[in-house]
Amino acid sequence: MWLSNFTLVLPNEVVSEGSVRVEDGAIAEIRPEPVAGAAIDGGGRLLMPGFVDLHGDMIEREIAPRPNATMPIDFGIHELDKKLAAAGVTTAFAAVSFATESVYGHVRSLETTSAVIEGINRLRDNLLIDHRVHARYEITNVGAAPALERLLNADQIDMVSLTDHTPGQGQYNNLQSYILSISERRAISEEMAAEIVAKRIAMRNNPDIEAKLKEIVALSLKHKLSLASHDDDSVEKVAEMHDLGVTISEFPVTAPAAEEARRRGLWTLMGAPNALRGQSMSGNLSALDAARSGLLSVIAADYHPAAFVPGIFKLADMVEGGLPSAVAMATGNAARSAGLSDRGEIAIGQRADLVAVEPGDINRIRATFRAGRFVYSDGTLHPLRALAA
């Protein structure tokens, strides 16, 4: 099947009126001109690789859209699947948290997290896009380690990140601000919020933390999984994580931490919503500032996959290499950092995971392909009856 007359975003250049031939789910040929009789005429629209999202928190909102409003997990996975396809995501790592005690309630409990992971693995062959599991291990929750170890040994996990949300450091370095946010979010007094924060700080004194952390790291590396740190806030923290075997620094909090991560050869990941808004929700390092300084290598959906396309176009205006470099942050760089070599580029032999984008004031996704098959279309590029072609 030929996809003709598209503006192709290739790894190092943009080619107008180009064409891509798809065969057996992979890219078999690329031409710099339109092809007569093509199955689909792009009308000059952009064609990008499908987005590879390494960190998406969205499954939580699908299974608990409101407090005390719980939906079936399988239903939530299918609903998220549709939304991700419509946002141009073709490979998604669901970032699910392991906690024995969580301020997010049951949605991040061991039981719910384990059920979500098992559900993704059970349903993955019947979903629109390629779903994988990113397990977030909160290092202070040592009671969660056995559940994570069981799932790692069952090959149910595809990536692991090491998180430490202890108040007073990392993302929550401003204690008073964090106490106020808990008070507002949970509609409780500041005194009650302060007690919660004090309890979480005390958890960091558990003498078993370091031993369990090393066990999780060793097991992750044994299974050849990519390992990420989270909210690195200092040069020292980056060094510590790098020495453990981490290759991805997720959401570095400060510029010095991002600089050290890049100096040590780590991939640096930040949120597409941060790039779109131009600022972090927590007042930490801006993705745009990181990109301007050459410190950003990967963007992820974080909590809003629709931010990928507008975030990419914002980044394209400020990074060396323009649009191809910005697109790579959501595609090729993301794939390589997760150990995936078969996707992320419009190149011969790569999976035909593709996104057609209509440029304009609001850059709109018109279609998403997984392995050359439509998994989303708004009807612009073809009659709906041609979906199975």
DOBA-174288 format. One record per residue (C-alpha): residue number from 1; residue in one letter; x negated, y negated, z negated. Coordinates in nm, 4 decimals, always signed. Layout:
BEGIN
[node NUM,"A",[X,Y,Z]]
...
END
This chain:
BEGIN
[node 1,"M",[+0.0000,+0.0000,+0.0000]]
[node 2,"W",[-0.1290,-0.3439,+0.0952]]
[node 3,"L",[-0.0737,-0.6541,-0.1179]]
[node 4,"S",[-0.1421,-0.9310,+0.1321]]
[node 5,"N",[-0.1788,-1.3091,+0.1419]]
[node 6,"F",[-0.2670,-1.3599,-0.2235]]
[node 7,"T",[-0.5183,-1.5951,-0.3797]]
[node 8,"L",[-0.7425,-1.3305,-0.5338]]
[node 9,"V",[-0.9201,-1.4017,-0.8621]]
[node 10,"L",[-1.2288,-1.1833,-0.8203]]
[node 11,"P",[-1.5008,-1.1455,-1.0859]]
[node 12,"N",[-1.7126,-1.4336,-0.9512]]
[node 13,"E",[-1.4960,-1.6211,-0.7018]]
[node 14,"V",[-1.1465,-1.7113,-0.5900]]
[node 15,"V",[-1.0507,-1.5974,-0.2376]]
[node 16,"S",[-0.7550,-1.7589,-0.0598]]
[node 17,"E",[-0.5230,-1.5504,+0.1584]]
[node 18,"G",[-0.6900,-1.2265,+0.0534]]
[node 19,"S",[-0.5502,-0.8749,+0.0506]]
[node 20,"V",[-0.5821,-0.5682,-0.1704]]
[node 21,"R",[-0.5089,-0.2096,-0.0724]]
[node 22,"V",[-0.3874,+0.0221,-0.3468]]
[node 23,"E",[-0.4247,+0.3971,-0.3176]]
[node 24,"D",[-0.3556,+0.6569,-0.5883]]
[node 25,"G",[-0.3244,+0.3855,-0.8505]]
[node 26,"A",[-0.6638,+0.2280,-0.7804]]
[node 27,"I",[-0.8003,-0.0554,-0.5690]]
[node 28,"A",[-0.9283,+0.1034,-0.2480]]
[node 29,"E",[-1.0073,-0.1995,-0.0312]]
[node 30,"I",[-1.0301,-0.5783,-0.0504]]
[node 31,"R",[-1.0174,-0.8112,+0.2477]]
[node 32,"P",[-1.0633,-1.1912,+0.2625]]
[node 33,"E",[-0.7702,-1.2343,+0.5026]]
[node 34,"P",[-0.4009,-1.1386,+0.5299]]
[node 35,"V",[-0.3088,-0.7926,+0.6580]]
[node 36,"A",[-0.0251,-0.7435,+0.9044]]
[node 37,"G",[+0.2601,-0.5164,+0.7967]]
[node 38,"A",[+0.1714,-0.5289,+0.4273]]
[node 39,"A",[+0.4192,-0.3890,+0.1762]]
[node 40,"I",[+0.4127,-0.7145,-0.0206]]
[node 41,"D",[+0.3329,-1.0685,+0.0981]]
[node 42,"G",[+0.2132,-1.2843,-0.1890]]
[node 43,"G",[+0.2780,-1.6154,-0.0142]]
[node 44,"G",[-0.0505,-1.7522,-0.1470]]
[node 45,"R",[+0.0277,-1.6785,-0.5103]]
[node 46,"L",[-0.2523,-1.5902,-0.7492]]
[node 47,"L",[-0.3379,-1.2254,-0.8061]]
[node 48,"M",[-0.5294,-1.1519,-1.1276]]
[node 49,"P",[-0.6274,-0.8320,-1.3075]]
[node 50,"G",[-0.3750,-0.7205,-1.5685]]
[node 51,"F",[-0.4455,-0.8566,-1.9144]]
[node 52,"V",[-0.6159,-0.6319,-2.1687]]
[node 53,"D",[-0.4943,-0.7350,-2.5130]]
[node 54,"L",[-0.7197,-0.6134,-2.7934]]
[node 55,"H",[-0.5263,-0.7703,-3.0808]]
[node 56,"G",[-0.1496,-0.8052,-3.0762]]
[node 57,"D",[+0.0542,-0.8371,-3.3968]]
[node 58,"M",[+0.3913,-0.8367,-3.2184]]
[node 59,"I",[+0.5139,-0.4874,-3.3101]]
[node 60,"E",[+0.5827,-0.6108,-3.6624]]
[node 61,"R",[+0.8384,-0.8633,-3.5347]]
[node 62,"E",[+1.0086,-0.5979,-3.3242]]
[node 63,"I",[+1.0663,-0.3615,-3.6146]]
[node 64,"A",[+1.1406,-0.6354,-3.8695]]
[node 65,"P",[+1.2679,-0.9423,-3.6789]]
[node 66,"R",[+1.3964,-1.0907,-4.0048]]
[node 67,"P",[+1.3390,-1.0123,-4.3725]]
[node 68,"N",[+1.5482,-0.7093,-4.4702]]
[node 69,"A",[+1.6519,-0.6524,-4.1066]]
[node 70,"T",[+1.4759,-0.3303,-4.0102]]
[node 71,"M",[+1.4980,-0.1814,-3.6617]]
[node 72,"P",[+1.4089,+0.1762,-3.5536]]
[node 73,"I",[+1.0392,+0.2047,-3.4728]]
[node 74,"D",[+1.0878,+0.3752,-3.1346]]
[node 75,"F",[+1.3320,+0.1021,-3.0343]]
[node 76,"G",[+1.0815,-0.1640,-3.1362]]
[node 77,"I",[+0.8009,-0.0049,-2.9348]]
[node 78,"H",[+1.0160,+0.0069,-2.6205]]
[node 79,"E",[+1.1251,-0.3549,-2.6636]]
[node 80,"L",[+0.7669,-0.4720,-2.7114]]
[node 81,"D",[+0.6651,-0.2699,-2.4063]]
[node 82,"K",[+0.9052,-0.4685,-2.1862]]
[node 83,"K",[+0.7922,-0.8034,-2.3242]]
[node 84,"L",[+0.4252,-0.7226,-2.2739]]
[node 85,"A",[+0.4808,-0.6155,-1.9124]]
[node 86,"A",[+0.6632,-0.9439,-1.8471]]
[node 87,"A",[+0.3690,-1.1332,-2.0006]]
[node 88,"G",[+0.1195,-0.9660,-1.7643]]
[node 89,"V",[-0.0314,-0.7343,-2.0257]]
[node 90,"T",[-0.1147,-0.3945,-1.8770]]
[node 91,"T",[-0.3264,-0.2555,-2.1634]]
[node 92,"A",[-0.2252,-0.3395,-2.5194]]
[node 93,"F",[-0.3931,-0.2529,-2.8475]]
[node 94,"A",[-0.1279,-0.2806,-3.1193]]
[node 95,"A",[-0.3074,-0.4337,-3.4180]]
[node 96,"V",[-0.1487,-0.2576,-3.7141]]
[node 97,"S",[-0.2530,-0.3038,-4.0743]]
[node 98,"F",[-0.3229,-0.0503,-4.3458]]
[node 99,"A",[-0.2333,-0.1747,-4.6915]]
[node 100,"T",[-0.1381,-0.0237,-5.0233]]
[node 101,"E",[-0.0041,-0.3613,-5.1326]]
[node 102,"S",[+0.0886,-0.6219,-4.8748]]
[node 103,"V",[+0.2474,-0.9657,-4.8877]]
[node 104,"Y",[+0.4194,-0.8641,-4.5633]]
[node 105,"G",[+0.6206,-0.5958,-4.7425]]
[node 106,"H",[+0.7130,-0.2593,-4.5922]]
[node 107,"V",[+0.6141,-0.3584,-4.2360]]
[node 108,"R",[+0.2474,-0.3212,-4.3349]]
[node 109,"S",[+0.2930,-0.0334,-4.5762]]
[node 110,"L",[+0.1018,+0.2903,-4.5253]]
[node 111,"E",[+0.4213,+0.4733,-4.4337]]
[node 112,"T",[+0.5406,+0.2211,-4.1733]]
[node 113,"T",[+0.1971,+0.1684,-4.0207]]
[node 114,"S",[+0.1396,+0.5427,-3.9889]]
[node 115,"A",[+0.4844,+0.5885,-3.8313]]
[node 116,"V",[+0.4176,+0.3091,-3.5799]]
[node 117,"I",[+0.0854,+0.4633,-3.4799]]
[node 118,"E",[+0.2375,+0.8083,-3.4414]]
[node 119,"G",[+0.5258,+0.6575,-3.2433]]
[node 120,"I",[+0.2941,+0.4792,-2.9989]]
[node 121,"N",[+0.0981,+0.7972,-2.9379]]
[node 122,"R",[+0.4135,+1.0030,-2.8960]]
[node 123,"L",[+0.5801,+0.7593,-2.6546]]
[node 124,"R",[+0.2784,+0.6307,-2.4612]]
[node 125,"D",[+0.3280,+0.8512,-2.1516]]
[node 126,"N",[+0.6792,+0.7120,-2.1037]]
[node 127,"L",[+0.6056,+0.3425,-2.1503]]
[node 128,"L",[+0.5593,+0.0758,-1.8847]]
[node 129,"I",[+0.2070,-0.0242,-1.9842]]
[node 130,"D",[-0.0917,+0.1461,-2.1450]]
[node 131,"H",[-0.0456,+0.1233,-2.5226]]
[node 132,"R",[-0.3298,+0.1895,-2.7656]]
[node 133,"V",[-0.3853,+0.1498,-3.1385]]
[node 134,"H",[-0.6065,-0.1050,-3.3111]]
[node 135,"A",[-0.6243,-0.0095,-3.6794]]
[node 136,"R",[-0.6926,-0.2996,-3.9132]]
[node 137,"Y",[-0.8577,-0.1700,-4.2297]]
[node 138,"E",[-0.8281,-0.4151,-4.5189]]
[node 139,"I",[-1.1440,-0.3277,-4.7067]]
[node 140,"T",[-1.0011,-0.4123,-5.0501]]
[node 141,"N",[-0.7181,-0.1616,-5.0027]]
[node 142,"V",[-0.9267,+0.1477,-5.0690]]
[node 143,"G",[-0.6099,+0.3486,-5.1286]]
[node 144,"A",[-0.5343,+0.3161,-4.7561]]
[node 145,"A",[-0.8560,+0.4896,-4.6502]]
[node 146,"P",[-0.7238,+0.8498,-4.6633]]
[node 147,"A",[-0.4321,+0.7665,-4.4289]]
[node 148,"L",[-0.6633,+0.5960,-4.1824]]
[node 149,"E",[-0.9145,+0.8814,-4.1996]]
[node 150,"R",[-0.6385,+1.1328,-4.1238]]
[node 151,"L",[-0.5303,+0.9392,-3.8155]]
[node 152,"L",[-0.8887,+0.8894,-3.6995]]
[node 153,"N",[-0.9536,+1.2626,-3.7204]]
[node 154,"A",[-0.6309,+1.3260,-3.5276]]
[node 155,"D",[-0.7548,+1.0965,-3.2445]]
[node 156,"Q",[-0.4609,+0.8612,-3.2990]]
[node 157,"I",[-0.6768,+0.5459,-3.3215]]
[node 158,"D",[-0.8493,+0.3615,-3.0336]]
[node 159,"M",[-1.0193,+0.0710,-3.2120]]
[node 160,"V",[-1.0908,-0.0309,-3.5724]]
[node 161,"S",[-1.1395,-0.3722,-3.7285]]
[node 162,"L",[-1.2685,-0.4451,-4.0766]]
[node 163,"T",[-1.0651,-0.7181,-4.2410]]
[node 164,"D",[-1.1100,-0.8965,-4.5704]]
[node 165,"H",[-0.8293,-1.1361,-4.6510]]
[node 166,"T",[-0.9461,-1.1964,-5.0067]]
[node 167,"P",[-0.8432,-1.5551,-5.0888]]
[node 168,"G",[-1.1297,-1.7992,-5.1268]]
[node 169,"Q",[-1.3242,-1.6937,-4.8173]]
[node 170,"G",[-1.2735,-1.6150,-4.4500]]
[node 171,"Q",[-0.9411,-1.7345,-4.3133]]
[node 172,"Y",[-0.8161,-1.8343,-4.6573]]
[node 173,"N",[-1.1120,-2.0325,-4.7864]]
[node 174,"N",[-0.8880,-2.3120,-4.9201]]
[node 175,"L",[-0.7234,-2.1550,-5.2241]]
[node 176,"Q",[-0.4729,-2.4302,-5.2977]]
[node 177,"S",[-0.3582,-2.4436,-4.9370]]
[node 178,"Y",[-0.3151,-2.0655,-4.9368]]
[node 179,"I",[-0.1140,-2.0728,-5.2597]]
[node 180,"L",[+0.1160,-2.3361,-5.1122]]
[node 181,"S",[+0.1656,-2.1348,-4.7939]]
[node 182,"I",[+0.2651,-1.8235,-4.9929]]
[node 183,"S",[+0.5001,-2.0303,-5.2059]]
[node 184,"E",[+0.6730,-2.1723,-4.8973]]
[node 185,"R",[+0.6809,-1.8491,-4.6970]]
[node 186,"R",[+0.8211,-1.6385,-4.9808]]
[node 187,"A",[+1.0344,-1.9130,-5.1387]]
[node 188,"I",[+0.8727,-1.8677,-5.4801]]
[node 189,"S",[+0.7141,-2.1087,-5.7259]]
[node 190,"E",[+0.3522,-2.2139,-5.6934]]
[node 191,"E",[+0.2843,-2.0431,-6.0258]]
[node 192,"M",[+0.4126,-1.7099,-5.8950]]
[node 193,"A",[+0.2143,-1.7567,-5.5734]]
[node 194,"A",[-0.0992,-1.8299,-5.7774]]
[node 195,"E",[-0.0492,-1.5025,-5.9657]]
[node 196,"I",[-0.0304,-1.3122,-5.6366]]
[node 197,"V",[-0.3492,-1.4805,-5.5182]]
[node 198,"A",[-0.5297,-1.4031,-5.8450]]
[node 199,"K",[-0.4295,-1.0379,-5.8172]]
[node 200,"R",[-0.5636,-1.0185,-5.4611]]
[node 201,"I",[-0.8923,-1.1791,-5.5662]]
[node 202,"A",[-0.9239,-0.9226,-5.8464]]
[node 203,"M",[-0.8889,-0.6387,-5.5934]]
[node 204,"R",[-1.2288,-0.7400,-5.4511]]
[node 205,"N",[-1.3918,-0.6103,-5.7722]]
[node 206,"N",[-1.3041,-0.2482,-5.7007]]
[node 207,"P",[-1.6358,-0.0554,-5.7218]]
[node 208,"D",[-1.5238,+0.1886,-5.4501]]
[node 209,"I",[-1.4945,-0.0757,-5.1755]]
[node 210,"E",[-1.8420,-0.0441,-5.0278]]
[node 211,"A",[-1.8457,+0.3365,-5.0255]]
[node 212,"K",[-1.5043,+0.3589,-4.8567]]
[node 213,"L",[-1.6018,+0.0913,-4.6050]]
[node 214,"K",[-1.9088,+0.2890,-4.5023]]
[node 215,"E",[-1.7007,+0.6066,-4.4696]]
[node 216,"I",[-1.4509,+0.4349,-4.2377]]
[node 217,"V",[-1.7316,+0.2841,-4.0304]]
[node 218,"A",[-1.9110,+0.6183,-3.9979]]
[node 219,"L",[-1.5919,+0.7963,-3.8939]]
[node 220,"S",[-1.5058,+0.5242,-3.6401]]
[node 221,"L",[-1.8508,+0.5421,-3.4837]]
[node 222,"K",[-1.8358,+0.9229,-3.4813]]
[node 223,"H",[-1.5226,+0.8934,-3.2665]]
[node 224,"K",[-1.7022,+0.6379,-3.0425]]
[node 225,"L",[-1.4545,+0.3594,-3.1166]]
[node 226,"S",[-1.5224,-0.0108,-3.0790]]
[node 227,"L",[-1.5629,-0.1716,-3.4197]]
[node 228,"A",[-1.4684,-0.5318,-3.4943]]
[node 229,"S",[-1.5139,-0.7690,-3.7839]]
[node 230,"H",[-1.2464,-1.0236,-3.8712]]
[node 231,"D",[-1.2542,-1.3903,-3.9747]]
[node 232,"D",[-1.6319,-1.4142,-4.0005]]
[node 233,"D",[-1.7005,-1.7431,-4.1794]]
[node 234,"S",[-2.0802,-1.7514,-4.2103]]
[node 235,"V",[-2.4056,-1.6436,-4.0542]]
[node 236,"E",[-2.4552,-1.4027,-4.3440]]
[node 237,"K",[-2.1158,-1.2385,-4.2894]]
[node 238,"V",[-2.1893,-1.1870,-3.9198]]
[node 239,"A",[-2.5260,-1.0311,-4.0028]]
[node 240,"E",[-2.3642,-0.7971,-4.2548]]
[node 241,"M",[-2.0995,-0.6847,-4.0065]]
[node 242,"H",[-2.3510,-0.6446,-3.7231]]
[node 243,"D",[-2.5678,-0.4245,-3.9429]]
[node 244,"L",[-2.2663,-0.2013,-4.0068]]
[node 245,"G",[-2.2252,-0.1406,-3.6332]]
[node 246,"V",[-1.9673,-0.4039,-3.5389]]
[node 247,"T",[-1.9738,-0.5157,-3.1732]]
[node 248,"I",[-1.6782,-0.7595,-3.1738]]
[node 249,"S",[-1.6349,-1.0652,-3.3957]]
[node 250,"E",[-1.2615,-1.1334,-3.4134]]
[node 251,"F",[-1.1429,-1.4874,-3.4862]]
[node 252,"P",[-1.4690,-1.6365,-3.6173]]
[node 253,"V",[-1.3721,-1.9103,-3.8605]]
[node 254,"T",[-1.6671,-2.1462,-3.8039]]
[node 255,"A",[-1.8927,-2.2479,-3.5161]]
[node 256,"P",[-2.2090,-2.1256,-3.6956]]
[node 257,"A",[-2.0504,-1.7810,-3.7360]]
[node 258,"A",[-1.9569,-1.7720,-3.3659]]
[node 259,"E",[-2.3065,-1.8863,-3.2700]]
[node 260,"E",[-2.4645,-1.6096,-3.4773]]
[node 261,"A",[-2.2285,-1.3523,-3.3313]]
[node 262,"R",[-2.3226,-1.4502,-2.9762]]
[node 263,"R",[-2.6935,-1.4620,-3.0705]]
[node 264,"R",[-2.6680,-1.1043,-3.1915]]
[node 265,"G",[-2.4915,-0.9942,-2.8729]]
[node 266,"L",[-2.1444,-0.9538,-3.0230]]
[node 267,"W",[-1.8291,-1.0235,-2.8253]]
[node 268,"T",[-1.6371,-1.3139,-2.9786]]
[node 269,"L",[-1.2575,-1.2851,-2.9698]]
[node 270,"M",[-1.0045,-1.5598,-3.0383]]
[node 271,"G",[-0.6329,-1.6035,-2.9790]]
[node 272,"A",[-0.4748,-1.7195,-2.6540]]
[node 273,"P",[-0.2240,-1.9228,-2.8625]]
[node 274,"N",[-0.5212,-2.1039,-3.0189]]
[node 275,"A",[-0.6485,-2.1871,-2.6680]]
[node 276,"L",[-0.3049,-2.3022,-2.5534]]
[node 277,"R",[-0.2431,-2.5207,-2.8595]]
[node 278,"G",[-0.6030,-2.6384,-2.8815]]
[node 279,"Q",[-0.6234,-2.5575,-3.2491]]
[node 280,"S",[-0.6130,-2.2790,-3.5051]]
[node 281,"M",[-0.3003,-2.2387,-3.7195]]
[node 282,"S",[-0.5287,-2.2249,-4.0243]]
[node 283,"G",[-0.7412,-2.5266,-3.9322]]
[node 284,"N",[-1.0343,-2.3061,-3.8406]]
[node 285,"L",[-1.2486,-2.3058,-3.5241]]
[node 286,"S",[-1.0629,-2.4103,-3.2088]]
[node 287,"A",[-1.0826,-2.1661,-2.9187]]
[node 288,"L",[-1.1259,-2.4612,-2.6821]]
[node 289,"D",[-1.4201,-2.5952,-2.8829]]
[node 290,"A",[-1.5727,-2.2481,-2.8876]]
[node 291,"A",[-1.5271,-2.2174,-2.5109]]
[node 292,"R",[-1.6836,-2.5585,-2.4446]]
[node 293,"S",[-1.9886,-2.4477,-2.6409]]
[node 294,"G",[-2.0148,-2.1135,-2.4600]]
[node 295,"L",[-1.9217,-1.9221,-2.7760]]
[node 296,"L",[-1.6001,-1.7534,-2.6600]]
[node 297,"S",[-1.5994,-1.4293,-2.4618]]
[node 298,"V",[-1.2558,-1.2649,-2.5173]]
[node 299,"I",[-0.9023,-1.3904,-2.5776]]
[node 300,"A",[-0.6172,-1.1844,-2.7221]]
[node 301,"A",[-0.2416,-1.2276,-2.7571]]
[node 302,"D",[-0.2680,-1.2434,-3.1372]]
[node 303,"Y",[+0.1001,-1.3194,-3.2062]]
[node 304,"H",[+0.2235,-1.4546,-2.8669]]
[node 305,"P",[+0.1405,-1.2685,-2.5406]]
[node 306,"A",[+0.3104,-1.5332,-2.3249]]
[node 307,"A",[+0.0183,-1.7628,-2.4170]]
[node 308,"F",[-0.2230,-1.5653,-2.1961]]
[node 309,"V",[-0.1501,-1.7437,-1.8669]]
[node 310,"P",[-0.1353,-2.1047,-1.9919]]
[node 311,"G",[-0.4293,-2.0347,-2.2218]]
[node 312,"I",[-0.6351,-1.9084,-1.9280]]
[node 313,"F",[-0.5658,-2.2220,-1.7245]]
[node 314,"K",[-0.6659,-2.4446,-2.0162]]
[node 315,"L",[-0.9911,-2.2547,-2.0567]]
[node 316,"A",[-1.0594,-2.2625,-1.6820]]
[node 317,"D",[-1.0984,-2.6411,-1.6969]]
[node 318,"M",[-1.3808,-2.6273,-1.9471]]
[node 319,"V",[-1.5841,-2.3080,-1.9072]]
[node 320,"E",[-1.8734,-2.2540,-1.6722]]
[node 321,"G",[-1.7461,-2.0420,-1.3853]]
[node 322,"G",[-1.3954,-2.1905,-1.3886]]
[node 323,"L",[-1.0924,-1.9685,-1.3324]]
[node 324,"P",[-1.2795,-1.6375,-1.2775]]
[node 325,"S",[-1.4623,-1.6811,-1.6085]]
[node 326,"A",[-1.1435,-1.7743,-1.7940]]
[node 327,"V",[-0.9546,-1.4796,-1.6449]]
[node 328,"A",[-1.2387,-1.2459,-1.7436]]
[node 329,"M",[-1.1842,-1.3359,-2.1089]]
[node 330,"A",[-0.8413,-1.1706,-2.0926]]
[node 331,"T",[-0.9382,-0.8900,-1.8557]]
[node 332,"G",[-1.2893,-0.7648,-1.7764]]
[node 333,"N",[-1.4594,-0.8907,-2.0922]]
[node 334,"A",[-1.1790,-0.7562,-2.3090]]
[node 335,"A",[-1.1911,-0.4184,-2.1369]]
[node 336,"R",[-1.5699,-0.3855,-2.1617]]
[node 337,"S",[-1.5753,-0.4863,-2.5280]]
[node 338,"A",[-1.3302,-0.2020,-2.5971]]
[node 339,"G",[-1.5380,+0.0474,-2.3994]]
[node 340,"L",[-1.3026,+0.0571,-2.0990]]
[node 341,"S",[-1.4867,+0.0548,-1.7667]]
[node 342,"D",[-1.2009,+0.1457,-1.5318]]
[node 343,"R",[-0.9972,-0.1771,-1.5485]]
[node 344,"G",[-1.0169,-0.5543,-1.5859]]
[node 345,"E",[-1.1398,-0.6593,-1.2410]]
[node 346,"I",[-1.0100,-0.6817,-0.8869]]
[node 347,"A",[-1.2842,-0.4591,-0.7512]]
[node 348,"I",[-1.2950,-0.1375,-0.5511]]
[node 349,"G",[-1.2479,+0.1666,-0.7730]]
[node 350,"Q",[-1.0804,-0.0235,-1.0568]]
[node 351,"R",[-0.7288,+0.0582,-1.1706]]
[node 352,"A",[-0.4699,-0.1424,-0.9781]]
[node 353,"D",[-0.3462,-0.3178,-1.2922]]
[node 354,"L",[-0.2527,-0.6575,-1.1498]]
[node 355,"V",[-0.0565,-0.9736,-1.2254]]
[node 356,"A",[+0.0956,-1.2077,-0.9660]]
[node 357,"V",[+0.1161,-1.5681,-1.0881]]
[node 358,"E",[+0.2986,-1.8634,-0.9332]]
[node 359,"P",[+0.0811,-2.1722,-0.9920]]
[node 360,"G",[+0.2509,-2.4970,-1.0897]]
[node 361,"D",[+0.3291,-2.7182,-1.3865]]
[node 362,"I",[+0.4280,-2.3975,-1.5640]]
[node 363,"N",[+0.2255,-2.1094,-1.4237]]
[node 364,"R",[+0.4824,-1.8308,-1.4024]]
[node 365,"I",[+0.4288,-1.4572,-1.3833]]
[node 366,"R",[+0.6229,-1.3172,-1.0886]]
[node 367,"A",[+0.5203,-0.9517,-1.1086]]
[node 368,"T",[+0.3053,-0.7082,-1.3024]]
[node 369,"F",[+0.1629,-0.3850,-1.1612]]
[node 370,"R",[+0.0270,-0.0916,-1.3574]]
[node 371,"A",[-0.1787,+0.1478,-1.1437]]
[node 372,"G",[-0.0212,-0.0108,-0.8366]]
[node 373,"R",[+0.3413,+0.0308,-0.9494]]
[node 374,"F",[+0.5752,-0.2504,-1.0439]]
[node 375,"V",[+0.6368,-0.2567,-1.4181]]
[node 376,"Y",[+0.7799,-0.6083,-1.4129]]
[node 377,"S",[+0.9271,-0.8301,-1.1427]]
[node 378,"D",[+1.1457,-1.1387,-1.1404]]
[node 379,"G",[+1.2523,-1.0514,-0.7850]]
[node 380,"T",[+1.0420,-1.3198,-0.6157]]
[node 381,"L",[+0.8000,-1.0961,-0.4256]]
[node 382,"H",[+1.0328,-0.8220,-0.3070]]
[node 383,"P",[+1.3906,-0.6991,-0.3111]]
[node 384,"L",[+1.4674,-0.5224,-0.6385]]
[node 385,"R",[+1.5525,-0.2054,-0.4466]]
[node 386,"A",[+1.1862,-0.1828,-0.3435]]
[node 387,"L",[+1.0619,-0.1369,-0.6990]]
[node 388,"A",[+0.9828,+0.2312,-0.6501]]
[node 389,"A",[+0.7968,+0.1800,-0.3217]]
END
